[in-house]
């Protein structure tokens, strides 16, 4: 969600910018509802799917900037007119950002560091054909961010900008920890970065990372949410052991990964057994993490491999959540239910996360 920081920067610098969001999709589409990008006169941040759709959206956003138009809500067919064969349809909301939008943007930026879903309220009318707006016709107003994050009025469309993400506790702010934080910056995770050493954290952190100076890491393990991924790479092997033991003993972690080697793993397993941890629990420990690097030692290479492992964990975690929701959804379905157009809907549509 790079667009959030850039949007706030544009408002603070009084630089004209347009917020572009997919508000609904039908059929095949390159991104789901909730995908967002930011467009300025000479730049575009993030993506709504690339290709001709995005090229046309950027051109329209800049046309709206040139016309000093406040907003538009348009419908774009993904067919021959775009040189595409998807056969789907998307609706796009365009809003020129002003100082009035800063509060909800700041709320979104604050929420990025947490694992919860991020939603924003839109008040949009039925979309116009994209050609009508491109040709300078009447613009259908769309007010963005009428309410704070995750608190939409009943009359608004609630757009989910990001679904729930995997919570990650990262212990250790050494070279690999720093590289991992950068690798995770654009990914759908919420990282709590923990280290007991003063002045160890960099001054600037990605939005999805929260640094915590703590000399009681076991308390952080105990307080973590169910389904947390624990990544352990402190400056002390004894501390790694204690944190890994506590995380495994919980029995509800999505992932417990420890940096190290095969001999270090063997020693930890022996000590875990002596401390009463069942072998099946020890077997759940991923050690060494970053195993796809084929012996590489560079922090950045190891970090990419760990990030890939966490994305596999997140995929399994999402699948489990979906399986839990499906029985409830099936019970809620009714054969006579009529699905209204999204501009009449209340509640979340779909998510990019």
Residue pairs with C-beta under 8 A, 6 or more apart in sequence:
1 36
1 46
1 108
1 112
1 161
1 162
1 207
1 208
2 45
2 46
2 186
3 19
3 36
3 37
3 38
3 45
3 46
4 105
4 108
4 109
4 112
4 207
5 109
5 207
6 17
6 38
6 45
7 17
7 19
7 38
7 97
7 101
7 105
8 102
8 105
8 106
8 109
9 15
10 16
10 17
10 38
10 40
10 97
11 17
11 97
11 98
11 99
11 101
11 102
11 105
15 40
16 40
16 41
16 65
16 96
17 38
17 39
17 40
17 65
17 96
17 97
18 38
18 39
18 40
18 61
18 62
18 64
18 65
18 94
18 95
18 96
18 97
19 36
19 38
19 93
19 94
19 95
19 96
19 97
19 101
19 144
20 36
20 37
20 38
20 39
20 48
20 57
20 61
20 92
20 93
20 94
21 34
21 35
21 36
21 48
21 92
21 93
21 122
21 144
21 159
21 161
22 29
22 31
22 32
22 33
22 34
22 35
22 36
22 48
22 49
22 90
22 91
22 92
23 33
23 73
23 91
23 92
23 93
23 122
23 124
23 127
23 157
23 159
23 342
23 343
23 349
24 33
24 90
24 91
24 341
24 342
24 349
25 31
25 32
25 33
25 88
25 89
25 90
25 91
25 350
26 88
26 89
26 90
27 78
27 86
27 87
27 88
27 89
28 78
28 86
28 87
28 88
29 49
29 78
29 86
29 88
29 89
29 90
30 48
30 49
30 50
30 51
30 53
30 78
30 86
31 47
31 48
31 49
31 352
32 350
32 351
32 352
33 159
33 160
33 342
33 349
33 350
33 351
33 352
34 159
34 160
34 161
34 162
34 349
34 350
34 351
34 352
34 353
35 47
35 48
35 49
35 352
36 46
36 48
36 161
37 44
37 45
37 46
37 47
37 48
37 54
37 57
37 58
38 44
38 45
38 46
39 45
39 57
39 58
39 61
39 62
39 65
40 65
41 62
41 65
44 54
44 58
47 54
48 54
48 57
48 92
51 82
51 84
52 82
52 83
52 84
53 76
53 78
53 82
53 84
53 90
56 76
56 82
56 130
57 76
57 92
57 94
59 134
60 72
60 74
60 94
60 130
60 133
60 134
61 94
63 134
64 71
64 72
64 94
64 96
64 133
64 139
65 96
67 136
68 96
69 96
69 139
70 95
70 96
70 139
70 141
71 93
71 94
71 95
71 96
71 139
71 140
71 141
71 142
71 143
71 144
72 93
72 94
72 128
72 133
72 139
72 140
72 142
73 91
73 92
73 93
73 94
73 124
73 125
73 126
73 127
73 128
73 140
73 141
73 142
73 343
74 91
74 92
74 94
74 127
74 128
74 129
74 130
74 132
74 133
75 89
75 90
75 91
75 127
75 128
75 129
75 130
76 82
76 89
76 90
76 91
76 92
76 130
77 88
77 89
78 84
78 86
78 87
78 88
78 89
78 90
79 85
79 86
79 87
91 127
91 342
92 127
92 130
93 122
93 124
93 142
93 144
94 142
95 101
95 142
95 143
95 144
97 105
101 144
101 145
103 145
103 148
104 120
104 144
104 145
104 147
104 148
104 149
105 145
107 148
107 149
108 118
108 120
108 149
108 161
109 207
110 149
111 118
111 149
111 150
112 118
112 162
112 190
112 207
112 208
113 190
113 207
113 208
113 209
113 210
114 190
115 164
115 165
115 166
115 167
115 190
115 225
116 150
116 164
117 150
117 160
117 162
117 163
117 164
117 348
117 351
117 353
118 149
118 150
118 160
118 161
118 162
119 149
119 150
119 152
119 158
119 159
119 160
119 161
119 348
120 144
120 145
120 147
120 149
120 152
120 158
120 159
120 161
121 145
121 146
121 147
121 151
121 152
121 153
121 156
121 157
121 158
121 159
122 142
122 143
122 144
122 145
122 146
122 156
122 157
122 158
122 159
123 142
123 143
123 146
123 155
123 156
123 157
124 140
124 142
124 143
124 157
124 343
125 140
125 141
125 142
125 343
126 140
126 341
126 343
127 140
127 343
128 137
128 138
128 139
128 140
132 138
133 139
133 140
146 152
146 153
146 156
147 153
147 156
152 158
152 346
154 346
155 346
156 346
157 342
157 343
157 345
157 346
157 349
158 346
158 347
158 348
158 349
159 348
159 349
160 348
160 349
160 350
160 351
160 352
160 353
161 351
161 352
162 188
162 351
162 352
162 353
163 188
163 351
163 352
163 353
164 321
164 353
165 188
165 189
165 190
165 208
165 314
165 353
166 188
166 189
166 190
166 227
166 229
166 254
166 310
166 313
166 314
166 317
167 189
167 190
167 192
167 224
167 225
167 227
167 228
167 229
168 184
168 189
168 190
168 191
168 192
168 228
168 229
168 230
168 231
168 310
169 191
169 192
169 194
169 220
169 221
169 224
169 228
169 229
169 230
169 231
170 177
170 180
170 181
170 191
170 192
170 193
170 194
170 231
170 233
171 194
171 195
171 217
171 220
171 230
171 231
171 232
171 233
171 234
171 239
171 240
171 243
172 194
172 195
172 232
172 233
172 234
172 235
172 259
173 193
173 195
173 197
173 200
173 201
173 211
174 233
174 234
174 235
175 299
176 233
176 259
176 299
176 302
176 303
177 193
177 195
177 233
178 202
178 299
179 299
179 300
179 302
179 303
180 231
180 233
180 302
180 303
180 306
180 307
181 191
181 193
181 205
181 206
181 209
182 206
182 303
183 300
183 303
183 304
183 306
183 307
184 191
184 206
184 208
184 209
184 307
184 310
185 206
185 207
185 208
185 209
187 208
187 307
187 310
187 311
188 314
188 353
189 208
189 229
189 310
189 314
190 208
190 210
191 206
191 208
191 209
191 210
192 210
192 212
192 220
193 201
193 205
193 209
193 210
193 211
193 212
194 212
194 214
194 217
194 220
195 201
195 211
195 212
195 213
195 214
195 234
196 213
196 214
196 215
196 217
197 213
197 235
198 213
201 211
201 213
205 211
212 220
214 220
217 234
217 239
217 242
217 243
218 242
218 243
218 246
221 230
221 243
221 246
221 247
221 250
222 246
222 250
224 230
224 247
224 250
224 253
226 252
227 252
227 253
227 254
227 317
228 253
228 254
229 253
229 254
229 255
229 256
229 257
229 310
229 313
230 243
230 244
230 247
230 253
230 255
230 256
230 257
231 255
231 257
231 289
231 306
231 310
232 240
232 243
232 244
232 247
232 256
232 257
232 258
232 259
233 240
233 258
233 259
234 240
234 243
237 260
237 264
240 258
240 259
240 260
240 268
241 268
241 271
244 256
244 258
244 268
244 285
244 287
245 271
245 272
245 275
245 277
247 253
247 256
248 256
248 272
248 277
248 281
248 282
248 284
248 285
249 277
249 281
251 281
253 284
254 313
254 316
254 317
255 286
255 309
255 310
255 313
256 284
256 285
256 286
257 285
257 286
257 287
257 289
257 306
257 309
258 264
258 265
258 268
258 285
258 286
258 287
258 288
258 289
259 287
259 288
259 289
259 290
259 302
260 268
260 287
260 288
261 288
262 288
264 287
264 288
265 285
265 287
265 288
268 282
268 285
268 287
269 279
269 282
272 281
272 282
273 279
273 282
286 309
289 302
289 305
289 306
289 309
290 301
290 302
290 303
290 305
290 306
290 309
291 305
291 309
292 305
292 308
292 309
293 301
293 302
293 304
293 305
296 302
342 349
